[in-house]
Amino acid sequence: MIYLGTIGRMVGLKCPSVQRVESPSRYAFSTTLGGRMKAQLLPVGDRVWDLAFGDVTTADQVSVLADFADGAWGAGPFWFISSEAPVTNLLTPAAASGDADAAILYGVQGGPWDTPEGLFARSVLYPDSPSYVYWRVNVPVLSGRRVTGSAIVQGAGGVLRLAWYDAAGAHLSNSNSGTASGSDPQRVTVTALPPSSAAFVRLGVSASVVRVARPQVTWTDGPVAWSEGRGCPSAVVVRGQRSLVLTDHEGRTQTLESVGFTIQEVS
């Protein structure tokens, strides 16, 4: 399935038969009069998802998505959870990659870090922090769906935390991992079922952690292989194309269409 909505009101939708995501180029190219190619670095652009639902789609299967496109659920923007995000990484790309400025409270950029899981381009350092620090992503949760948080941490006694909140932003409770053993870099994980009234979760680490990389939040029953962030907290739905495939008015009344929608990330 894919999901659209706001914190506390995520709507499950039919999984598309084709999902294509496009990330804008980070460079603008120009050619000088002398024939040399120049590149200008651009800010990170917004992603675009093209969703296709095949040639045998009936109106009822995409009616809720059409409601989002037509404004029935409001103007947005909305949280968009693509089909693979729940089992890869629900954090945003910035948070998952270790961008300290965009992704985490109280952290500073730590640069590359060679860990048992490989050499990472970014890490986050904590020279001074309160008891726990949290990534700046309120990840939606579903009732009865387990959540797993993980990260590579350094710091004896380090703890990873899932902090649960209701739709109004009131803190409900915490679920903590076991403590890291020793001071070597290691992956720590925590899996828990959200409280009944939980609407979102925040991933955090304890103050005893001095360095962290590769954070991850998934709707899974345990840790999975790390992936870059796939979460999108701010998107709008654009109606794409609808092509008639078949309309039968004889033995029965049925209309089949080829339907596509575009999800546009907005800043």
LOLUM-175768 format. One record per residue: x, y, z of N, C-alpha, C in turn; residue in one letter; residue number from 1. Coordinates in nm, 2 decimals. Layout:
N
NODE    n_px    n_py    n_pz   ca_px   ca_py   ca_pz    c_px    c_py    c_pz  resn  resi
NODE       X       Y       Z       X       Y       Z       X       Y       Z     a   NUM
...
***
This chain:
267
NODE    n_px    n_py    n_pz   ca_px   ca_py   ca_pz    c_px    c_py    c_pz  resn  resi
NODE    0.08   -0.12    0.00    0.00    0.00    0.00    0.09    0.12    0.00     m     1
NODE    0.03    0.24   -0.04    0.09    0.37   -0.02    0.00    0.44    0.08     i     2
NODE    0.05    0.54    0.15   -0.03    0.62    0.24   -0.01    0.77    0.22     y     3
NODE   -0.13    0.84    0.24   -0.13    0.98    0.23   -0.21    1.04    0.35     l     4
NODE   -0.18    1.16    0.39   -0.26    1.22    0.50   -0.18    1.31    0.59     g     5
NODE   -0.23    1.33    0.70   -0.16    1.42    0.80   -0.14    1.33    0.93     t     6
NODE   -0.06    1.39    1.02   -0.03    1.31    1.14   -0.16    1.28    1.21     i     7
NODE   -0.18    1.16    1.24   -0.30    1.12    1.31   -0.41    1.08    1.22     g     8
NODE   -0.39    1.10    1.08   -0.50    1.06    0.99   -0.43    1.02    0.86     r     9
NODE   -0.36    0.91    0.86   -0.30    0.85    0.74   -0.40    0.76    0.67     m    10
NODE   -0.41    0.77    0.54   -0.51    0.70    0.47   -0.43    0.60    0.38     v    11
NODE   -0.46    0.47    0.39   -0.40    0.37    0.31   -0.47    0.36    0.17     g    12
NODE   -0.39    0.35    0.07   -0.44    0.35   -0.07   -0.38    0.23   -0.15     l    13
NODE   -0.45    0.20   -0.25   -0.41    0.09   -0.34   -0.27    0.11   -0.39     k    14
NODE   -0.19    0.01   -0.38   -0.05    0.01   -0.43   -0.04    0.03   -0.58     c    15
NODE    0.03    0.12   -0.63    0.04    0.14   -0.78    0.11    0.02   -0.84     p    16
NODE    0.08   -0.01   -0.97    0.15   -0.11   -1.04    0.29   -0.07   -1.08     s    17
NODE    0.31    0.07   -1.10    0.44    0.13   -1.13    0.46    0.25   -1.04     v    18
NODE    0.57    0.26   -0.98    0.60    0.38   -0.90    0.74    0.43   -0.94     q    19
NODE    0.75    0.55   -1.00    0.88    0.60   -1.04    0.91    0.73   -0.97     r    20
NODE    1.03    0.74   -0.91    1.06    0.87   -0.84    1.17    0.94   -0.91     v    21
NODE    1.16    1.07   -0.92    1.27    1.15   -0.99    1.32    1.25   -0.89     e    22
NODE    1.45    1.26   -0.88    1.51    1.36   -0.80    1.59    1.46   -0.89     s    23
NODE    1.56    1.59   -0.88    1.62    1.69   -0.97    1.77    1.68   -0.96     p    24
NODE    1.84    1.72   -1.06    1.99    1.72   -1.07    2.03    1.83   -0.97     s    25
NODE    2.15    1.80   -0.90    2.21    1.89   -0.81    2.30    1.99   -0.88     r    26
NODE    2.31    1.98   -1.01    2.40    2.07   -1.09    2.32    2.14   -1.21     y    27
NODE    2.36    2.26   -1.23    2.32    2.33   -1.36    2.44    2.34   -1.44     a    28
NODE    2.43    2.30   -1.57    2.55    2.30   -1.66    2.54    2.42   -1.76     f    29
NODE    2.65    2.47   -1.79    2.66    2.57   -1.90    2.80    2.56   -1.97     s    30
NODE    2.80    2.60   -2.09    2.92    2.59   -2.18    2.97    2.73   -2.20     t    31
NODE    3.10    2.75   -2.18    3.16    2.88   -2.20    3.19    2.90   -2.35     t    32
NODE    3.22    3.03   -2.38    3.25    3.06   -2.52    3.37    2.98   -2.57     l    33
NODE    3.46    2.94   -2.48    3.57    2.86   -2.52    3.54    2.71   -2.53     g    34
NODE    3.41    2.68   -2.50    3.38    2.54   -2.52    3.40    2.45   -2.39     g    35
NODE    3.42    2.51   -2.28    3.44    2.44   -2.16    3.31    2.43   -2.08     r    36
NODE    3.29    2.31   -2.02    3.17    2.28   -1.95    3.19    2.33   -1.80     m    37
NODE    3.09    2.41   -1.76    3.09    2.46   -1.62    2.97    2.40   -1.54     k    38
NODE    2.99    2.37   -1.42    2.88    2.32   -1.33    2.86    2.40   -1.21     a    39
NODE    2.73    2.44   -1.19    2.69    2.52   -1.07    2.61    2.43   -0.98     q    40
NODE    2.66    2.42   -0.85    2.59    2.34   -0.75    2.46    2.40   -0.71     l    41
NODE    2.35    2.33   -0.71    2.22    2.38   -0.68    2.17    2.32   -0.54     l    42
NODE    2.08    2.39   -0.47    2.02    2.33   -0.35    1.96    2.19   -0.38     p    43
NODE    1.94    2.11   -0.28    1.88    1.98   -0.30    1.73    2.01   -0.35     v    44
NODE    1.69    1.95   -0.46    1.56    1.97   -0.51    1.46    1.88   -0.45     g    45
NODE    1.33    1.91   -0.49    1.22    1.83   -0.44    1.19    1.71   -0.53     d    46
NODE    1.15    1.60   -0.47    1.13    1.47   -0.54    0.99    1.47   -0.61     r    47
NODE    0.98    1.39   -0.71    0.85    1.37   -0.78    0.82    1.22   -0.80     v    48
NODE    0.71    1.18   -0.76    0.67    1.04   -0.78    0.56    1.03   -0.89     w    49
NODE    0.58    0.95   -0.99    0.48    0.92   -1.08    0.42    0.78   -1.05     d    50
NODE    0.29    0.78   -1.03    0.22    0.65   -0.99    0.13    0.61   -1.10     l    51
NODE    0.15    0.49   -1.15    0.06    0.43   -1.25   -0.01    0.31   -1.20     a    52
NODE   -0.14    0.30   -1.23   -0.22    0.19   -1.17   -0.27    0.09   -1.27     f    53
NODE   -0.21    0.08   -1.39   -0.23   -0.02   -1.48   -0.36    0.00   -1.57     g    54
NODE   -0.38   -0.09   -1.66   -0.49   -0.08   -1.76   -0.62   -0.14   -1.71     d    55
NODE   -0.63   -0.19   -1.59   -0.75   -0.26   -1.55   -0.80   -0.20   -1.42     v    56
NODE   -0.78   -0.07   -1.40   -0.82    0.00   -1.28   -0.96    0.05   -1.29     t    57
NODE   -1.04    0.02   -1.18   -1.17    0.07   -1.17   -1.18    0.19   -1.09     t    58
NODE   -1.28    0.27   -1.11   -1.29    0.40   -1.04   -1.28    0.39   -0.89     a    59
NODE   -1.34    0.29   -0.83   -1.34    0.28   -0.69   -1.20    0.26   -0.63     d    60
NODE   -1.11    0.20   -0.71   -0.98    0.17   -0.66   -0.89    0.29   -0.64     q    61
NODE   -0.92    0.40   -0.71   -0.84    0.52   -0.70   -0.93    0.64   -0.66     v    62
NODE   -1.05    0.61   -0.61   -1.14    0.72   -0.58   -1.08    0.81   -0.46     s    63
NODE   -1.02    0.75   -0.36   -0.97    0.82   -0.25   -0.85    0.91   -0.29     v    64
NODE   -0.76    0.85   -0.38   -0.65    0.93   -0.43   -0.70    1.05   -0.51     l    65
NODE   -0.81    1.02   -0.59   -0.87    1.13   -0.67   -0.92    1.24   -0.58     a    66
NODE   -0.98    1.20   -0.46   -1.02    1.30   -0.37   -0.91    1.39   -0.32     d    67
NODE   -0.79    1.33   -0.29   -0.68    1.41   -0.26   -0.64    1.51   -0.37     f    68
NODE   -0.64    1.46   -0.49   -0.61    1.55   -0.60   -0.71    1.66   -0.62     a    69
NODE   -0.83    1.63   -0.59   -0.94    1.73   -0.61   -0.96    1.82   -0.50     d    70
NODE   -0.89    1.80   -0.39   -0.90    1.89   -0.27   -1.00    1.85   -0.17     g    71
NODE   -1.06    1.73   -0.18   -1.16    1.69   -0.08   -1.10    1.68    0.06     a    72
NODE   -0.97    1.64    0.06   -0.90    1.62    0.19   -0.83    1.75    0.24     w    73
NODE   -0.85    1.86    0.17   -0.79    1.98    0.20   -0.68    2.01    0.10     g    74
NODE   -0.62    2.13    0.12   -0.52    2.18    0.02   -0.38    2.11    0.05     a    75
NODE   -0.36    2.05    0.17   -0.23    2.00    0.20   -0.13    2.10    0.25     g    76
NODE    0.00    2.07    0.25    0.06    1.95    0.20    0.03    1.83    0.30     p    77
NODE    0.07    1.71    0.25    0.04    1.59    0.32    0.17    1.51    0.33     f    78
NODE    0.17    1.42    0.43    0.27    1.32    0.44    0.24    1.22    0.33     w    79
NODE    0.35    1.18    0.26    0.34    1.07    0.16    0.43    0.96    0.19     f    80
NODE    0.38    0.84    0.20    0.46    0.72    0.23    0.45    0.63    0.11     i    81
NODE    0.56    0.62    0.04    0.56    0.54   -0.09    0.56    0.39   -0.05     s    82
NODE    0.54    0.31   -0.15    0.52    0.17   -0.13    0.63    0.10   -0.05     s    83
NODE    0.76    0.15   -0.08    0.87    0.08   -0.02    0.92    0.15    0.11     e    84
NODE    0.88    0.27    0.14    0.93    0.34    0.26    0.91    0.27    0.39     a    85
NODE    0.80    0.21    0.42    0.78    0.14    0.55    0.89    0.03    0.58     p    86
NODE    0.94   -0.03    0.48    1.04   -0.14    0.50    1.18   -0.10    0.46     v    87
NODE    1.20    0.03    0.43    1.34    0.08    0.40    1.38    0.18    0.50     t    88
NODE    1.32    0.30    0.49    1.35    0.41    0.59    1.25    0.52    0.58     n    89
NODE    1.17    0.54    0.68    1.07    0.65    0.68    1.12    0.79    0.72     l    90
NODE    1.25    0.79    0.76    1.31    0.93    0.78    1.33    1.00    0.65     l    91
NODE    1.35    1.13    0.65    1.37    1.20    0.53    1.51    1.18    0.48     t    92
NODE    1.54    1.21    0.36    1.68    1.19    0.31    1.78    1.26    0.39     p    93
NODE    1.75    1.39    0.43    1.85    1.47    0.51    1.87    1.40    0.64     a    94
NODE    1.77    1.36    0.71    1.79    1.30    0.84    1.86    1.17    0.83     a    95
NODE    1.83    1.08    0.74    1.90    0.95    0.73    2.04    0.96    0.68     a    96
NODE    2.08    1.07    0.61    2.21    1.08    0.56    2.31    1.14    0.66     s    97
NODE    2.25    1.20    0.77    2.34    1.25    0.87    2.37    1.40    0.85     g    98
NODE    2.28    1.47    0.78    2.29    1.62    0.77    2.25    1.68    0.90     d    99
NODE    2.35    1.72    0.98    2.32    1.77    1.11    2.24    1.90    1.11     a   100
NODE    2.26    1.99    1.02    2.19    2.11    1.02    2.04    2.09    0.99     d   101
NODE    2.01    2.00    0.90    1.87    1.98    0.86    1.80    1.87    0.94     a   102
NODE    1.87    1.79    1.01    1.81    1.66    1.05    1.80    1.64    1.20     a   103
NODE    1.89    1.70    1.28    1.89    1.66    1.42    1.91    1.78    1.52     i   104
NODE    1.86    1.77    1.64    1.87    1.87    1.74    2.00    1.85    1.81     l   105
NODE    2.07    1.96    1.84    2.19    1.97    1.93    2.31    1.90    1.87     y   106
NODE    2.31    1.85    1.75    2.42    1.78    1.69    2.50    1.87    1.60     g   107
NODE    2.63    1.84    1.57    2.71    1.91    1.48    2.77    1.81    1.38     v   108
NODE    2.81    1.86    1.26    2.85    1.77    1.16    2.99    1.70    1.20     q   109
NODE    2.99    1.57    1.18    3.11    1.50    1.22    3.20    1.45    1.11     g   110
NODE    3.16    1.46    0.99    3.24    1.42    0.88    3.24    1.27    0.86     g   111
NODE    3.32    1.22    0.77    3.33    1.08    0.74    3.36    0.99    0.86     p   112
NODE    3.31    0.87    0.86    3.33    0.78    0.98    3.34    0.64    0.93     w   113
NODE    3.46    0.58    0.97    3.48    0.44    0.93    3.43    0.35    1.04     d   114
NODE    3.33    0.27    1.01    3.26    0.18    1.11    3.27    0.04    1.07     t   115
NODE    3.23   -0.06    1.15    3.23   -0.20    1.11    3.13   -0.22    0.99     p   116
NODE    3.04   -0.13    0.97    2.95   -0.15    0.86    2.99   -0.07    0.73     e   117
NODE    3.11   -0.01    0.74    3.16    0.06    0.62    3.20    0.20    0.65     g   118
NODE    3.25    0.27    0.55    3.29    0.41    0.56    3.17    0.50    0.52     l   119
NODE    3.13    0.58    0.61    3.01    0.67    0.58    3.06    0.81    0.56     f   120
NODE    2.99    0.88    0.46    3.04    1.02    0.43    3.00    1.11    0.54     a   121
NODE    2.90    1.09    0.62    2.86    1.18    0.72    2.83    1.11    0.85     r   122
NODE    2.86    1.18    0.96    2.82    1.14    1.10    2.78    1.26    1.17     s   123
NODE    2.72    1.24    1.29    2.68    1.36    1.38    2.75    1.34    1.51     v   124
NODE    2.81    1.45    1.56    2.87    1.45    1.69    2.79    1.53    1.79     l   125
NODE    2.80    1.49    1.92    2.73    1.56    2.03    2.83    1.61    2.13     y   126
NODE    2.88    1.73    2.12    2.97    1.78    2.21    2.91    1.82    2.34     p   127
NODE    2.78    1.86    2.34    2.71    1.90    2.46    2.56    1.88    2.43     d   128
NODE    2.49    1.80    2.51    2.35    1.77    2.48    2.27    1.74    2.61     s   129
NODE    2.14    1.75    2.60    2.06    1.71    2.72    2.05    1.56    2.73     p   130
NODE    1.96    1.51    2.80    1.96    1.37    2.83    1.93    1.28    2.70     s   131
NODE    1.85    1.33    2.61    1.82    1.27    2.49    1.82    1.37    2.38     y   132
NODE    1.86    1.34    2.26    1.84    1.42    2.14    1.76    1.35    2.04     v   133
NODE    1.69    1.42    1.96    1.59    1.36    1.86    1.61    1.42    1.72     y   134
NODE    1.59    1.33    1.63    1.59    1.37    1.49    1.46    1.46    1.46     w   135
NODE    1.47    1.55    1.37    1.36    1.65    1.34    1.25    1.59    1.25     r   136
NODE    1.21    1.47    1.26    1.11    1.41    1.18    1.01    1.34    1.26     v   137
NODE    0.88    1.39    1.25    0.77    1.32    1.32    0.72    1.21    1.23     n   138
NODE    0.75    1.09    1.25    0.72    0.98    1.16    0.58    0.92    1.20     v   139
NODE    0.49    0.92    1.11    0.35    0.87    1.14    0.36    0.72    1.17     p   140
NODE    0.27    0.68    1.26    0.26    0.54    1.30    0.12    0.49    1.28     v   141
NODE    0.10    0.36    1.27   -0.03    0.30    1.25   -0.06    0.21    1.37     l   142
NODE   -0.18    0.21    1.41   -0.23    0.13    1.52   -0.20   -0.02    1.49     s   143
NODE   -0.14   -0.09    1.58   -0.11   -0.23    1.57    0.01   -0.27    1.48     g   144
NODE    0.08   -0.17    1.42    0.19   -0.19    1.33    0.32   -0.16    1.41     r   145
NODE    0.41   -0.26    1.43    0.53   -0.24    1.50    0.62   -0.14    1.43     r   146
NODE    0.71   -0.08    1.51    0.80    0.02    1.46    0.94   -0.02    1.51     v   147
NODE    1.04   -0.01    1.42    1.18   -0.04    1.46    1.26    0.08    1.43     t   148
NODE    1.34    0.12    1.52    1.44    0.23    1.51    1.58    0.17    1.52     g   149
NODE    1.67    0.22    1.44    1.81    0.18    1.46    1.91    0.29    1.41     s   150
NODE    2.03    0.27    1.46    2.14    0.37    1.42    2.27    0.31    1.47     a   151
NODE    2.38    0.35    1.40    2.51    0.31    1.45    2.55    0.42    1.54     i   152
NODE    2.59    0.38    1.66    2.63    0.47    1.77    2.77    0.44    1.82     v   153
NODE    2.83    0.54    1.89    2.95    0.52    1.96    2.93    0.59    2.09     q   154
NODE    2.97    0.52    2.20    2.95    0.57    2.33    2.90    0.46    2.43     g   155
NODE    2.98    0.43    2.53    2.94    0.32    2.62    2.81    0.36    2.69     a   156
NODE    2.72    0.26    2.69    2.59    0.28    2.76    2.49    0.36    2.67     g   157
NODE    2.52    0.38    2.55    2.43    0.45    2.46    2.30    0.38    2.44     g   158
NODE    2.19    0.45    2.44    2.06    0.40    2.42    1.98    0.47    2.31     v   159
NODE    1.91    0.39    2.23    1.83    0.44    2.13    1.68    0.45    2.18     l   160
NODE    1.61    0.55    2.14    1.47    0.57    2.19    1.37    0.59    2.08     r   161
NODE    1.25    0.53    2.10    1.13    0.57    2.02    1.04    0.64    2.12     l   162
NODE    1.02    0.77    2.09    0.94    0.86    2.17    0.80    0.87    2.10     a   163
NODE    0.69    0.83    2.17    0.56    0.83    2.11    0.48    0.95    2.15     w   164
NODE    0.40    1.01    2.05    0.32    1.13    2.07    0.18    1.11    2.01     y   165
NODE    0.08    1.18    2.07   -0.05    1.17    2.01   -0.06    1.28    1.90     d   166
NODE   -0.18    1.28    1.83   -0.20    1.37    1.72   -0.18    1.52    1.76     a   167
NODE   -0.21    1.55    1.88   -0.19    1.69    1.93   -0.05    1.73    1.97     a   168
NODE    0.04    1.63    1.96    0.18    1.65    2.00    0.21    1.63    2.14     g   169
NODE    0.12    1.57    2.22    0.15    1.54    2.36    0.23    1.41    2.37     a   170
NODE    0.33    1.42    2.45    0.42    1.30    2.47    0.35    1.19    2.55     h   171
NODE    0.35    1.07    2.50    0.28    0.96    2.57    0.37    0.87    2.65     l   172
NODE    0.48    0.82    2.59    0.57    0.73    2.65    0.69    0.71    2.56     s   173
NODE    0.79    0.63    2.62    0.91    0.60    2.54    0.93    0.45    2.54     n   174
NODE    1.00    0.40    2.43    1.04    0.26    2.42    1.19    0.27    2.40     s   175
NODE    1.27    0.21    2.48    1.42    0.22    2.48    1.48    0.09    2.44     n   176
NODE    1.59    0.10    2.37    1.67   -0.02    2.33    1.75   -0.06    2.46     s   177
NODE    1.82   -0.17    2.44    1.93   -0.21    2.54    2.04   -0.11    2.53     g   178
NODE    2.13   -0.11    2.62    2.25   -0.02    2.62    2.36   -0.08    2.53     t   179
NODE    2.43    0.01    2.46    2.55   -0.03    2.38    2.65   -0.08    2.48     a   180
NODE    2.72   -0.19    2.43    2.82   -0.25    2.51    2.96   -0.20    2.46     s   181
NODE    3.04   -0.14    2.55    3.17   -0.09    2.51    3.15    0.04    2.44     g   182
NODE    3.27    0.09    2.39    3.27    0.22    2.33    3.29    0.22    2.18     s   183
NODE    3.30    0.10    2.12    3.32    0.08    1.98    3.19    0.11    1.90     d   184
NODE    3.20    0.16    1.78    3.08    0.18    1.70    3.00    0.05    1.68     p   185
NODE    2.87    0.06    1.70    2.79   -0.06    1.68    2.65   -0.01    1.65     q   186
NODE    2.57   -0.10    1.58    2.43   -0.07    1.55    2.35   -0.11    1.67     r   187
NODE    2.26   -0.02    1.71    2.17   -0.04    1.82    2.03   -0.03    1.77     v   188
NODE    1.94   -0.12    1.81    1.80   -0.12    1.76    1.70   -0.13    1.87     t   189
NODE    1.58   -0.08    1.84    1.47   -0.09    1.93    1.34   -0.12    1.85     v   190
NODE    1.26   -0.21    1.89    1.13   -0.24    1.82    1.02   -0.24    1.93     t   191
NODE    0.91   -0.18    1.89    0.80   -0.17    1.99    0.67   -0.14    1.91     a   192
NODE    0.56   -0.17    1.98    0.43   -0.15    1.93    0.38   -0.01    1.98     l   193
NODE    0.33    0.08    1.89    0.29    0.21    1.94    0.18    0.20    2.04     p   194
NODE    0.17    0.29    2.14    0.06    0.30    2.23   -0.07    0.32    2.15     p   195
NODE   -0.18    0.29    2.20   -0.31    0.29    2.13   -0.34    0.43    2.07     s   196
NODE   -0.30    0.53    2.14   -0.34    0.67    2.09   -0.22    0.74    2.02     s   197
NODE   -0.12    0.67    1.99    0.00    0.73    1.93   -0.03    0.76    1.78     a   198
NODE    0.02    0.88    1.74    0.00    0.92    1.60    0.14    0.94    1.53     a   199
NODE    0.24    0.96    1.61    0.37    0.97    1.54    0.48    0.94    1.65     f   200
NODE    0.60    0.91    1.59    0.72    0.87    1.68    0.84    0.95    1.64     v   201
NODE    0.92    0.98    1.73    1.05    1.05    1.71    1.16    0.95    1.75     r   202
NODE    1.27    0.95    1.67    1.38    0.87    1.70    1.48    0.95    1.78     l   203
NODE    1.53    0.90    1.89    1.63    0.97    1.97    1.74    0.89    2.02     g   204
NODE    1.85    0.95    2.07    1.96    0.88    2.13    2.00    0.95    2.26     v   205
NODE    2.06    0.87    2.35    2.09    0.92    2.48    2.21    1.01    2.48     s   206
NODE    2.23    1.09    2.58    2.35    1.18    2.59    2.48    1.10    2.59     a   207
NODE    2.48    0.98    2.63    2.60    0.90    2.64    2.66    0.87    2.50     s   208
NODE    2.58    0.88    2.40    2.62    0.86    2.26    2.70    0.99    2.22     v   209
NODE    2.82    0.97    2.17    2.90    1.08    2.13    2.91    1.10    1.98     v   210
NODE    2.87    0.99    1.91    2.87    0.99    1.76    2.77    0.90    1.71     r   211
NODE    2.70    0.94    1.60    2.59    0.85    1.54    2.59    0.87    1.39     v   212
NODE    2.55    0.76    1.32    2.53    0.76    1.18    2.43    0.66    1.14     a   213
NODE    2.38    0.67    1.01    2.28    0.58    0.95    2.16    0.55    1.04     r   214
NODE    2.09    0.66    1.08    1.96    0.64    1.15    1.85    0.59    1.06     p   215
NODE    1.76    0.51    1.12    1.65    0.45    1.04    1.53    0.42    1.12     q   216
NODE    1.41    0.44    1.06    1.28    0.41    1.12    1.20    0.33    1.02     v   217
NODE    1.15    0.22    1.06    1.07    0.13    0.97    0.95    0.08    1.04     t   218
NODE    0.85    0.05    0.96    0.73   -0.03    1.01    0.75   -0.17    1.00     w   219
NODE    0.85   -0.23    1.07    0.88   -0.37    1.06    0.90   -0.43    1.20     t   220
NODE    0.90   -0.56    1.21    0.90   -0.64    1.33    1.05   -0.65    1.38     d   221
NODE    1.14   -0.59    1.32    1.28   -0.60    1.36    1.37   -0.52    1.26     g   222
NODE    1.50   -0.51    1.29    1.59   -0.43    1.20    1.60   -0.49    1.06     p   223
NODE    1.61   -0.41    0.96    1.63   -0.44    0.82    1.76   -0.37    0.77     v   224
NODE    1.81   -0.41    0.65    1.92   -0.35    0.59    1.90   -0.20    0.58     a   225
NODE    2.00   -0.12    0.61    1.99    0.03    0.61    1.96    0.07    0.46     w   226
NODE    1.88    0.18    0.45    1.85    0.24    0.32    1.85    0.39    0.34     s   227
NODE    1.87    0.46    0.24    1.86    0.61    0.24    1.72    0.65    0.28     e   228
NODE    1.70    0.77    0.33    1.56    0.81    0.37    1.47    0.82    0.26     g   229
NODE    1.35    0.76    0.28    1.24    0.76    0.18    1.12    0.84    0.22     r   230
NODE    1.12    0.90    0.34    1.01    0.97    0.40    0.99    1.10    0.33     g   231
NODE    0.86    1.14    0.32    0.82    1.27    0.26    0.71    1.34    0.34     c   232
NODE    0.75    1.43    0.43    0.65    1.49    0.52    0.56    1.60    0.45     p   233
NODE    0.60    1.64    0.33    0.53    1.75    0.27    0.52    1.73    0.12     s   234
NODE    0.39    1.70    0.08    0.37    1.67   -0.07    0.23    1.71   -0.10     a   235
NODE    0.20    1.73   -0.23    0.07    1.75   -0.28    0.04    1.65   -0.39     v   236
NODE   -0.08    1.63   -0.42   -0.12    1.53   -0.52   -0.17    1.60   -0.64     v   237
NODE   -0.12    1.56   -0.76   -0.16    1.62   -0.89   -0.22    1.51   -0.97     v   238
NODE   -0.35    1.54   -1.02   -0.41    1.44   -1.10   -0.33    1.43   -1.23     r   239
NODE   -0.29    1.31   -1.27   -0.22    1.29   -1.39   -0.31    1.27   -1.51     g   240
NODE   -0.31    1.14   -1.57   -0.38    1.11   -1.68   -0.48    0.99   -1.66     q   241
NODE   -0.59    1.00   -1.73   -0.69    0.89   -1.72   -0.72    0.85   -1.86     r   242
NODE   -0.70    0.73   -1.90   -0.73    0.68   -2.04   -0.83    0.57   -2.03     s   243
NODE   -0.94    0.58   -2.11   -1.04    0.48   -2.11   -0.99    0.35   -2.18     l   244
NODE   -1.00    0.24   -2.11   -0.96    0.11   -2.17   -1.09    0.03   -2.22     v   245
NODE   -1.19    0.03   -2.14   -1.31   -0.05   -2.17   -1.43    0.00   -2.09     l   246
NODE   -1.54    0.01   -2.16   -1.67    0.03   -2.10   -1.77   -0.06   -2.16     t   247
NODE   -1.83   -0.15   -2.07   -1.92   -0.25   -2.11   -2.06   -0.22   -2.06     d   248
NODE   -2.16   -0.19   -2.15   -2.29   -0.16   -2.11   -2.39   -0.27   -2.14     h   249
NODE   -2.34   -0.38   -2.19   -2.44   -0.49   -2.23   -2.47   -0.58   -2.12     e   250
NODE   -2.38   -0.68   -2.10   -2.41   -0.78   -1.99   -2.40   -0.72   -1.85     g   251
NODE   -2.31   -0.62   -1.84   -2.29   -0.55   -1.71   -2.24   -0.41   -1.74     r   252
NODE   -2.23   -0.33   -1.64   -2.17   -0.20   -1.65   -2.04   -0.19   -1.58     t   253
NODE   -1.94   -0.18   -1.65   -1.80   -0.17   -1.59   -1.71   -0.09   -1.68     q   254
NODE   -1.64    0.00   -1.61   -1.54    0.09   -1.68   -1.40    0.06   -1.63     t   255
NODE   -1.31    0.03   -1.72   -1.17    0.01   -1.69   -1.09    0.13   -1.75     l   256
NODE   -0.99    0.17   -1.67   -0.91    0.29   -1.71   -0.77    0.26   -1.69     e   257
NODE   -0.68    0.33   -1.76   -0.54    0.35   -1.72   -0.52    0.48   -1.65     s   258
NODE   -0.48    0.47   -1.53   -0.49    0.59   -1.44   -0.35    0.62   -1.38     v   259
NODE   -0.31    0.74   -1.38   -0.19    0.79   -1.32   -0.20    0.91   -1.24     g   260
NODE   -0.12    0.92   -1.14   -0.12    1.04   -1.05    0.03    1.08   -1.03     f   261
NODE    0.05    1.21   -1.00    0.18    1.26   -0.96    0.18    1.31   -0.82     t   262
NODE    0.28    1.27   -0.74    0.30    1.32   -0.61    0.42    1.41   -0.61     i   263
NODE    0.40    1.54   -0.58    0.50    1.64   -0.59    0.55    1.68   -0.45     q   264
NODE    0.67    1.66   -0.41    0.72    1.71   -0.29    0.73    1.86   -0.29     e   265
NODE    0.69    1.92   -0.18    0.70    2.07   -0.18    0.78    2.11   -0.05     v   266
NODE    0.85    2.23   -0.06    0.93    2.27    0.05    0.86    2.36    0.14     s   267
***
